[in-house]
Amino acid sequence: MGGTRAYLTPERCYDLYRLAFRHDVVFSRTARALDVLAHESWHLRGVRNEARTECYALQSGVKLGERLGVSAQTAARMMRAQLIENSLLIGGDSEYRVPPECREGGALDLAPRRMTFP
């Protein structure tokens, strides 16, 4: 599975536009937009499980943030903040909650030799 098209809300697109073209960062909004874009990109790669997809998104969101103009340190802080928000999910959104294997050195760590997570 996978795909060639992802749909983002206008709000998320605008936040990404502001980052990439205006270098305007509102930390929480920009972090969420990067996370959503990274998340959807993993679905396009064929990952279907929401929790696993979110785990991968939090990790790849750092590089994505750098590519769109934030420093590596800021992008990592943004994804760590999203990981904390993720741990607070309850109810219907709980299928997105990252599993215990989503940690440094865990089974879902995309770069286990790197000493930072995400």
C-alpha positions as CSV (number, residue, x, y, z in Angstrom):
1,M,0.0,0.0,0.0
2,G,1.0,3.6,0.0
3,G,0.0,6.4,-2.3
4,T,0.9,9.5,-4.2
5,R,-1.3,12.1,-2.5
6,A,-1.8,13.3,1.1
7,Y,-4.3,15.8,2.3
8,L,-3.5,18.4,4.9
9,T,-5.8,21.0,6.3
10,P,-5.3,24.6,5.1
11,E,-4.2,25.5,8.6
12,R,-1.3,23.0,8.5
13,C,-0.4,24.1,4.9
14,Y,-0.3,27.7,6.0
15,D,2.0,26.9,9.0
16,L,4.3,25.0,6.6
17,Y,4.2,27.9,4.1
18,R,5.1,30.4,6.9
19,L,8.0,28.3,7.9
20,A,9.4,27.6,4.5
21,F,8.9,31.0,2.8
22,R,8.7,33.5,5.6
23,H,10.9,31.8,8.2
24,D,8.1,32.6,10.7
25,V,7.9,30.0,13.4
26,V,5.2,29.7,16.0
27,F,6.7,26.8,18.0
28,S,3.7,24.7,18.8
29,R,1.9,25.3,15.5
30,T,5.0,24.7,13.4
31,A,5.8,21.6,15.4
32,R,2.4,20.2,14.8
33,A,2.5,21.0,11.1
34,L,5.8,19.3,10.7
35,D,4.6,16.2,12.6
36,V,1.4,16.0,10.5
37,L,3.4,16.3,7.2
38,A,5.9,13.7,8.3
39,H,3.1,11.4,9.5
40,E,1.3,11.5,6.2
41,S,4.5,10.9,4.3
42,W,4.9,7.6,6.2
43,H,1.4,6.6,5.1
44,L,2.4,7.4,1.5
45,R,5.3,5.0,2.0
46,G,2.8,2.3,3.0
47,V,2.9,2.3,6.8
48,R,-0.7,1.8,7.9
49,N,-0.5,1.4,11.7
50,E,-1.2,4.9,13.2
51,A,1.0,4.4,16.2
52,R,4.0,3.2,14.2
53,T,3.4,5.9,11.6
54,E,3.5,8.5,14.4
55,C,6.6,7.1,15.9
56,Y,8.4,7.3,12.5
57,A,7.0,10.8,11.9
58,L,8.4,12.1,15.2
59,Q,11.8,10.9,14.2
60,S,11.8,12.0,10.5
61,G,10.1,15.3,11.5
62,V,13.5,16.5,12.7
63,K,15.1,16.3,9.3
64,L,12.0,17.7,7.7
65,G,12.1,20.7,9.9
66,E,15.7,21.3,9.0
67,R,14.9,21.0,5.3
68,L,12.2,23.7,5.7
69,G,14.5,26.1,7.7
70,V,14.7,25.4,11.4
71,S,17.8,24.4,13.2
72,A,18.4,20.8,14.0
73,Q,18.2,21.7,17.7
74,T,14.9,23.5,17.3
75,A,13.4,20.7,15.1
76,A,14.4,18.1,17.7
77,R,12.8,20.2,20.5
78,M,9.7,20.4,18.4
79,M,9.4,16.7,17.8
80,R,10.1,16.0,21.5
81,A,7.3,18.4,22.4
82,Q,5.0,16.4,20.0
83,L,6.1,13.2,21.6
84,I,5.0,14.6,25.0
85,E,1.7,15.7,23.5
86,N,1.3,12.3,22.0
87,S,1.7,10.7,25.5
88,L,-1.3,12.7,26.7
89,L,-3.7,11.3,24.0
90,I,-6.9,9.7,25.4
91,G,-10.1,8.4,23.9
92,G,-10.5,8.1,20.2
93,D,-7.1,9.5,19.4
94,S,-5.4,6.7,21.4
95,E,-4.7,4.7,18.3
96,Y,-2.1,7.4,17.5
97,R,-0.3,7.0,20.8
98,V,3.2,5.8,20.2
99,P,4.1,2.4,21.6
100,P,6.8,1.6,24.2
101,E,9.1,0.5,21.3
102,C,9.2,4.1,20.1
103,R,12.2,5.2,22.1
104,E,16.0,5.5,21.7
105,G,17.3,2.0,20.9
106,G,13.7,0.6,20.7
107,A,12.4,-1.6,17.9
108,L,11.0,1.4,16.1
109,D,14.1,3.6,16.3
110,L,14.9,4.5,12.7
111,A,18.6,5.3,13.6
112,P,19.5,3.1,16.6
113,R,23.2,4.1,16.5
114,R,22.4,7.7,16.8
115,M,22.3,8.8,20.4
116,T,19.4,11.2,20.2
117,F,15.7,10.4,20.0
118,P,13.7,11.6,18.3
